């Protein structure tokens, strides 16, 4: 996630922050008058007060007046919404001034239009731009060839001067050595010269071999931003895109963690939701599902919109749209007047459509990528199988007027590891 770099002149340290680092775990926004609980987690003072009030644990005004209240008994204290640790003394909620100061600096930097930061070497002022690979190889090649030329030149001169006289041997020893084997020194020098020439050929061959794959790789790969290293693998190595009749209306919804049930885990980029083996410590909320369902953050009341969902890693799922009333009424997707979906179950090996508790069999084939076309101008909702080619699965006629609806999902069966991914077109 993009963030901002904040410099602290006194220490000369540059710190990179993103909004999540300075956000309240309850309202998901930047801290406002933050307070820190004994467990170490921080929240907006208003948010934590309201959270405890909704749970019937209102502290009254004593702590606001500046002093802690009496000890509580275990099981009747106040719980941290994140780690669920109990505070056995009514918290004396003090403003965390250091954290508030950091939030103020971050907010000021945003308003002044500071450049967002991504983990990319080109954005780090302390680093120099790396030299192109080809230039570095050529420089190394030249240095090695120059060095070898010096070796060859030196040995050649040595050969021309006369091997025996340059050895430092006494005249008597030289005469004796010539008598024994007159060609020994000449042969040794020739061997050395041949070895050096062979070494030169090998190094040249290796340099050419290393440069060729680099050149081919650079020619085959598209020109991408250095920041692409922080993208998902599918984004770093794009595959040819298929044509899509709804492409101009495509959107990229994001899963709303505030609505996720406690056994659904949302990825950091909010494009993937997974059934977790362990209960997630989400804040309690009236907008949270009690069963394994989740909505997206984006709601729609007009327009034409399209998105795609990858289902290949989920054995039992429902995909559709619904109003937020489905949460308050604790209903299931497709079982109400304001929710519509298609549903697949591995057990029944059947794709069905659901609306107002009415089930309609659609197909025995399992779609691994489902496209959702929401046409609020034409009052239609249709689902398509779009893995390789587009195929209509089912179409609903929508009522008029329509409530505000959100992309909705149900990963039923609670099989750990089951997941749904919202694809980027």
N, C-alpha and C positions, 0 to 999 in steps of 0.2 A: 504494500500500500504506500502511496506517495506520502511524504511528510515534509517537515521543514527542518532546516539546520539552525539551531540557536547558538550563538557565540557568547561565551562568558569572558569578557575582557580581562578580569582579574587573574584568571588562571590560564587564559589562552586556549581553552578547550572548546571544540566544536561538537555539539551534541545533536544527533538526528532524532527527531520525534515525529510520530504520526498521531492522528487524532485519537486512535484507540488507546494510546498510552495515557491520555489525559481525559478519558471519558468515564462517566458514572456507569456502573454495572446495572443500574436500574433504568435510567432514562436513555442510556446509550448516547448522551450528548456530553459536550465539554462540562467539566465540573463547574458548579455554581455554589460558592460558599462550601467548599469540600470539608468533610470531617472524616477522621480516620478512627476505626474501631480498634479495640485492643488486639484483635487477630491480625491487624495490618491492612485490611481492605478499606478502601475509601469510597465514599458516596457523597452526593449532594446532601446537605443537611435536610432540605425539604423532602427529598426523595426517601431517605431512610426513615424520617419521621412519619411520612405518609404510609410507607410500607408497613411499619409496625402498627400504625393506626388501623389499617385495613385488616390486620391480623388480630385486632382486639387487644393490642399491647401498647396502647397509648401511654406515654410517660407523664402526661400532664405538664405542668409548667415549672416544677421544682428545678429540673436541670437547667432550664432556660435562665433561671435566676442566678445560676453560677455555682451550684453545689450538687454533689452526687446524692442519690437517694439511698434508702436502706437496702440491705442485701436481700435478694430474692432467693427462693428455693429452687433447686434443680428442676427443670421442666417447666418453669413458669417465667423464665427470664426472656431476654431478647436475643434473637438469632441473627447472625450475619447472613444475608441473602445469598452469598456466594459459597462460603465454606461450611455454613450451618453450625458454626461454633456458637455456644451459648455464652452470653454475657450475664454473669450472675449479679452484677451490680448495675443498676440503671445507668446507662452511659451518660457521662457528662460530655456532651457533644461540643467540643471546641473546634473552632475554625482552624484548619491546617493552612497557616499563612504561607508556608514555603511552597506548598502545592498550588495554592491560589496564585502566588506570584508567577509560577511557571506557566499556569494557564493564561494569565494576563499577557505574558510575553509572547506566548504562542498565538493568541488571538490578535495581538497587535501586529505580529509578523504577517499573519494572514491578511489583515486589512491593508497593510502597506504593500501588498502584492509581491511578497517574497516568492522566489521561484520554487515550486515544489521539487522535492528531492526524490530521486529513485536510486537504488543501489547500483550505480553505473560509474565506472572509473572516470569517464569524461566529466562527471559532475564534481569530482573531488579536486579542489584547487591546488592541493599540495602535490598532486601527481602530474608528471609530464606526460604528454601524449606519446604512446609507444610508437616506435618506428615500424613501418610496414615490414612484414616478414621477408619479402623478397629483397628489400634493401639490406637487411641484416645478413642474409645468406651471401649476398654479393660481397659485402664487406669482409666476412670471414673467409670466403674463397680467395679474395685478393691478398689478405694477410698471409694465408697459408702458402699460396703460390710464391709470394715474395720471399718468404722464409726458405722455402725449398730451393728457390733459385740461388739464394745465397750459399746454401750447402753445396749445391752442384758446382757453383763457381769456385768455391774454396777448394773443393777436392780436385777440380780440374787444374787449378793453379799449382796445387801441391804435386800433381802428376807431372806438370811441365817442368817444375824446378828440379825434379829428380828425387825419387823416393828415398834413396839411401842416405844422401847427404842431409836430408831434412829430418832424419830420425833422431839426431843428437848422439848417435853412436860414435865411438872413437874410430879413427881411420883404420887401425888394425882390425877392429871388429867388423867394420864394413867390408874390408878386403876378404876376411875369412868367410863372412856371410855370402858374399858374391861367389866365392869359390864353391860353397856348399850348394846353393840354390840361387842362381843369378836372377831368377824371375819371381821370387817369393813376394817381394814388396810390391812389385808392379801388379802381380795378380791380386793381392789383397786390396789394393786401391781400386782396381777395376771392379772387384766384387762389391765394394762399398758403393761405388758410383752406380752400378746396376741396381743395387738395393734401393738407393735413394730415388732413382728414376721410376722404379716399380711402385714405390710408396707414393710418389707424386701421382701416378696414374690412378691408383686406388682411391686416393683422396678426391681427385677430380671426378671420378666415377660416382663416388658416394655423394658428393655435393650435387651433381646433376640429378641423381636419383631422388634426393630429398627435396630438391626444388620442384621437380616435375609433379609429384603428388600434391604439393602445396598449391601449385599453379592450377592444377585440375580442380582441386577443391574450391579455390576461389572463383573459378569460372563457373562451376556447377552450382554453387550456393548463391542465393539471392542476396543483394546488398541489404543488410539489416542494421538497425541501430545497435550500438554496443549494449544498450539496455536490454536487448532481447534475451540476455542470459538470465534475467529475472522472470521471464515469462514461462508459461507452462510448456511442456515438450511439444504439444500439438501446435502451439503458436510459433515455436522456434523452427519447426520443420513443417511448413504448411504443405498440405496435400491439395491436389487440384479440386476446386470446389464444384459441386454439382449445381445445376441450374435449379432455381426454386421460384415458383410463380408468386410466392408471398414475400420474396426477399426484401422488397422495398418497404415492407411494413414490419420487418423483424425488429425485435427488442431483446434485451438481455435482462430478464427479471432477476432479482436476488432474494434468496430465502430470508425470511424474517425470523430471527432467532427468538424474538419476543413471543412468537406464537408456537414455537416448537415444543412438543411434549418432552418430558424429562429424559426419555430414552432415545431422542434423536439428536445427533451431533452435527452442527453446521460448520462447514469449512471456513477458513479465514476469508477467502474471496467471496463467500456466500453463494457459490454456484453448485455446491454439492451437499447433500444431506445423507447421513449414514445412520443406520440403526446401531446403537452402542450397546455393548454388553453391560455397561455400568450406568447408573443413573447420573445424569448431568446436574450440576449444582446451579440451575438457573433460578433467578429471582421468581418468587411466587407472583402471579398476575392473573387478573380476570380475563386477560386476552390470550392466555396460554391453553392449548389443547390438553386434555387429560388422556387422550389416546394418541396413537402414533401418527398424528397428522401435523401439517405445517402449511402456512400460507406464505406468499411472497410479500415483500414490502410495498409493491406497486399495486394500486387499485385503479380500476377503469370504469367510467360511466359513459364514455363516448369514444368514437374513433374506430380504427381498424388496426389490429395488432396480431403479431405472429411470433411464436417462440417454439423451440424444440427441446425435448427432454430425452436423454439417453437412459434406457431402462435395462440394459443388458446385464447389470450387476444386481438386479432385484428380482426375486422370484414371485413376489406378490405386491401389487401396487395399484393405485388409482390416481389418475391425472385428470384435472378439470379446472373449473372455476367455482368460486363460492363467495357469498357475502360474509362479513365478519359475524353475522348473527349465528352462524353455525357453531362458533366457539361458545357463545353465551348459552346456547340451548344444548350444548354437549351432544350435537348430532354428528352423524357420519356423512362423508362426502357422497353426494348423489342421492341421499335419502330425504332431502328437504326440497321445498319449492324454490329455494334460491341457491341451489348447487347442481352442477351437471358434471358428469365425468365418464371416462371409459376405464374399465377395470380388468386386470389380468391376474389369474391365479394359476400357479404351476400345478397345484393339486388337481384342479378341474380341467386344466389345459383349455381354458375357454376365455375369450375376450368378450366382455359384455359392456353395454352402456347402462348408466343409471341416472334416474331423475325421479324425485318424489317417490322413492322406494319402488319404482318400476324398473325391472330388469329386462333388457333385450339382448339376446345372443347376437354377436356380431361376427366372430370368426374363431376358427381353431388355430390360426397362426398367431404366433407371438411377435408383435412389433418390437424391435430393439431400439428404434428411435421414433418417437411420436412427435409430430408437428401439431401445434394447436393454433387454429385460426379463429380469432374472436372478432366478428364483424358487428359492432354495435350500431352501425348505420343501417345495415341490411338485416339486423336482428337474427343473426345466425352464429352458431358455434359449431365448428367441425374439427374432427380429429383425423390425422393422416399418418400412414406409415411411410417414412421418408428415408429409410436406411440407404437404399440404392436408387430407387425411383419412387415418385410420389403416388400414393394409392389412398383413396378416400376410405376411411374406416366407418365413420358415423357422423351424421349431421343433426344438430338440434335446432329447432325453431325457438327463438327466445321471445319472452313476453315483452309487452310495452305497457308501462315504463319498466326499465331495468334498474335494480339496485346497483350500487357500486360493488363490483366483483374483483376478486383477487385470484391469481393463479394458485391453485390448491393441490395438495398432494397427500396421499395416504400410503404409508409403507406398513401394511398390516402383516401380522404373523410374528413381528418382533424378532426376526431372524438376524442375529448379530452379523454385521458386515454388509447387509443389503443396503444398496445406495441408489440414489437418483442424481443425475447431473444435468444441469441446464446448459445446453450447448451454445457456443457462440458461432453465429453464422459468418 
